[in-house]
Amino acid sequence: MAKKIGILFGMEDTFPWAFIDKVNELGKGEYIAEPVQIDKLEQGADYGYAVIIDRISQDVPFYRAYLKNAAVNGTYVINNPFWWSADEKFFNNALMSKIGIPLPKTVLLPSHERPTNTSETSFRNLKFPHDWEYIFNYIGFPAYMKPHDGGGWRNVYRVESPEDMWAKHAETEQLVMMVQEEIVFEDYYRVYCLGRKYVHIMPYEPRNPHHLRYATTHQTEGKELEKLLKTITDYTIKMNEALGYDFNTVEFAVRDGIPYAIDFCNPAPDADRNSVGEENFQWIVEHAAKLAIEKAKDYKPGKINIDWGKFVTNQL
């Protein structure tokens, strides 16, 4: 009997259907891809998927519960829904600092407003005022302020001074924000990483309008470019091995030849043909299908098949 590979997605249109077509082409009847269809969710019930690629559960808690139930029944979920539920950007930075990845200097700030159902006495472990002199000297200005667990460029601020930061921080309400050193870059890259082994490096210009961010090229040349791309490849694999992501993008800002990891928590990254361009789109479709079939081949009924990154497995 053919093994089923499902994809869970929302408004996204170009990638899911191309992925389904590619799996069905490469699977030759042994592996069949389809959109996941849910008409009920019974605790502990197995709905028959060897692999599911998740593109939407970050926005739909019901889907996240569905994927965890599937994982308990042996489905290999890309990406691991338990890890993603626990993950956030500030922790990722802390982890990367321990495995030798260059990073912008980063500090976490308490939320501007107290979380709902808390009071002043809930914060007796926080010193007021914070050591702002140290923080500002450490980070420097200009800097970037962003949610410690957010994504999609939401609530990202460029701050020019302490006064500017405080004013913008007041707009963030209960969000917990982190402040990062600005990396003035010569080159910038967005990097697909699938299965912690397939790497595709894309020149990227985050200052362009969204649909033109991939319409750029390398500024580094020759042997220096060769060395830079090798370093980016090595860092990308090392980072995703630590985090345990099978489908992710990593962003690097290159300053003085050093690639600084800016963003590396994108487990449902943009894969739309209209934004990433045809060449990048064909790469991601081909390799996502290849990875899904590999995981379906390894699927063992009655066994928990999801995988964890080295941060977790090294502690076992």
SVG drawing of the C-alpha trace seen along z (x, -y; Angstrom):
<svg xmlns="http://www.w3.org/2000/svg" viewBox="-16 -61 56 63">
<polyline fill="none" stroke="black" stroke-width="0.4" points="0.0,0.0 1.2,-3.5 2.5,-5.7 0.7,-8.9 2.4,-12.3 0.2,-15.2 0.7,-19.0 -1.2,-21.3 -1.5,-24.9 -3.7,-27.9 -3.9,-30.8 -0.6,-29.8 -1.1,-28.6 1.9,-28.1 4.2,-25.9 1.7,-23.3 0.2,-22.3 3.7,-22.2 4.9,-20.1 2.0,-17.6 2.7,-17.3 6.4,-16.7 6.0,-14.1 3.4,-12.2 5.9,-12.4 8.9,-11.2 6.9,-8.8 5.8,-6.7 2.7,-5.3 4.7,-4.2 4.3,-7.6 1.2,-9.7 0.9,-13.4 -2.3,-15.2 -3.7,-18.1 -4.5,-17.1 -8.3,-16.9 -9.6,-17.0 -13.3,-16.2 -12.7,-15.1 -9.8,-14.9 -10.2,-12.0 -7.6,-11.7 -5.0,-9.1 -6.5,-8.3 -4.2,-7.7 -5.2,-9.3 -2.8,-7.4 0.0,-9.8 3.7,-8.7 4.8,-12.4 3.1,-15.8 4.7,-19.1 3.3,-21.9 2.9,-25.3 0.2,-26.9 -0.1,-25.7 1.9,-28.7 -1.4,-30.6 -4.0,-27.9 -3.7,-26.3 -6.2,-23.5 -3.8,-22.4 -0.9,-22.4 -2.9,-20.0 -3.7,-17.9 0.0,-17.6 1.0,-16.7 -1.6,-13.9 -0.3,-12.7 3.3,-12.7 2.2,-10.5 0.9,-8.1 4.2,-7.9 3.8,-10.6 7.0,-12.4 6.0,-16.1 8.1,-18.7 8.8,-20.6 8.6,-18.9 5.5,-20.6 6.7,-20.1 9.9,-21.9 8.3,-24.7 5.8,-25.2 8.7,-25.7 11.0,-27.7 11.6,-31.5 14.1,-33.8 16.0,-34.9 16.6,-31.4 17.8,-30.5 20.3,-33.4 21.5,-32.1 21.9,-28.6 23.8,-29.9 26.2,-31.9 27.2,-28.5 28.0,-26.8 30.2,-29.5 27.9,-31.3 28.5,-35.0 25.6,-37.1 24.6,-40.7 24.8,-41.8 21.3,-41.2 19.5,-42.0 16.0,-41.0 13.7,-43.7 10.7,-43.2 7.3,-44.0 6.2,-47.6 2.8,-46.7 2.4,-44.0 0.9,-40.8 -2.8,-40.2 -3.5,-38.8 -0.2,-40.1 0.5,-42.9 3.5,-44.9 4.3,-42.1 4.7,-39.7 7.9,-41.5 9.8,-41.6 12.7,-39.8 13.2,-42.6 15.4,-45.5 14.1,-49.0 15.5,-50.8 17.3,-48.4 21.0,-48.9 20.3,-51.1 23.9,-52.5 25.3,-49.0 22.6,-48.0 23.0,-51.1 26.8,-50.9 26.7,-47.2 24.2,-47.4 25.0,-50.8 22.8,-52.9 21.2,-52.7 19.7,-49.3 16.8,-47.0 14.0,-46.1 11.8,-43.1 9.6,-40.6 11.6,-37.8 9.3,-35.1 7.8,-36.8 8.2,-36.6 7.2,-37.9 8.8,-41.3 5.9,-42.2 6.6,-44.8 10.2,-45.4 11.5,-48.9 14.8,-50.7 15.7,-52.8 18.1,-55.7 18.6,-56.6 17.5,-55.7 14.7,-58.2 13.5,-56.7 13.7,-53.2 11.6,-54.0 9.0,-55.8 8.7,-52.8 8.8,-50.3 5.7,-52.1 3.8,-51.0 4.6,-47.3 2.1,-46.8 2.6,-43.3 5.1,-42.0 8.5,-41.0 11.1,-42.7 14.7,-42.1 17.1,-44.8 19.9,-44.0 23.0,-45.7 22.6,-46.9 24.9,-45.1 25.8,-47.4 26.3,-44.8 28.0,-44.5 26.2,-41.3 23.0,-39.7 21.8,-36.1 18.6,-34.1 19.4,-30.4 17.0,-27.5 18.0,-24.4 16.1,-21.1 16.7,-17.9 19.8,-19.6 21.7,-18.7 20.3,-20.4 21.4,-24.0 20.4,-26.7 22.0,-30.2 20.1,-33.1 21.4,-36.7 18.7,-38.8 18.0,-42.5 15.7,-43.0 15.5,-46.8 13.7,-46.2 9.9,-45.9 8.9,-42.3 8.5,-41.1 12.0,-42.5 14.0,-41.2 15.5,-38.3 16.2,-40.6 19.9,-41.2 23.3,-39.5 26.6,-38.9 28.7,-41.9 31.6,-39.7 33.6,-38.2 36.2,-35.5 38.0,-33.4 36.4,-35.6 33.0,-34.7 33.9,-31.0 35.1,-31.1 32.0,-33.1 29.5,-30.7 31.3,-27.7 31.2,-29.3 27.5,-30.1 26.8,-26.5 28.7,-25.1 27.0,-27.5 23.5,-26.8 23.8,-23.0 25.3,-23.4 22.5,-25.7 19.7,-23.5 21.3,-20.4 21.3,-22.2 17.7,-23.4 16.3,-20.3 14.6,-22.0 14.1,-20.1 12.6,-23.0 13.9,-26.4 15.6,-29.6 18.5,-31.3 19.4,-35.0 23.0,-36.3 24.2,-39.9 27.9,-40.0 30.1,-42.6 33.9,-42.6 33.6,-39.2 31.9,-37.7 28.3,-36.3 26.3,-37.3 23.2,-35.2 20.2,-37.6 17.2,-35.4 17.0,-31.6 13.6,-30.7 11.5,-30.4 10.1,-26.9 7.3,-27.8 9.5,-30.1 8.3,-31.9 8.3,-29.5 5.9,-31.4 7.0,-31.4 6.0,-35.1 8.3,-36.3 11.3,-33.9 11.6,-33.7 11.4,-30.7 14.9,-29.3 14.6,-29.3 11.0,-28.0 12.0,-25.0 14.8,-24.2 12.6,-24.3 9.8,-22.2 12.3,-19.6 14.1,-19.2 11.0,-19.4 9.5,-16.6 12.8,-14.6 13.0,-15.1 9.4,-14.1 9.9,-10.9 13.1,-10.1 11.2,-10.5 8.3,-8.4 10.8,-5.6 12.1,-5.6 8.7,-5.6 8.1,-2.7 4.5,-2.0 3.9,-1.9 7.0,-3.9 7.5,-7.6 9.3,-8.8 9.8,-12.6 13.3,-13.8 14.9,-16.3 17.9,-18.6 21.2,-18.2 20.3,-20.7 17.8,-18.0 19.5,-14.8 22.9,-15.7 21.3,-15.8 19.9,-12.3"/>
</svg>
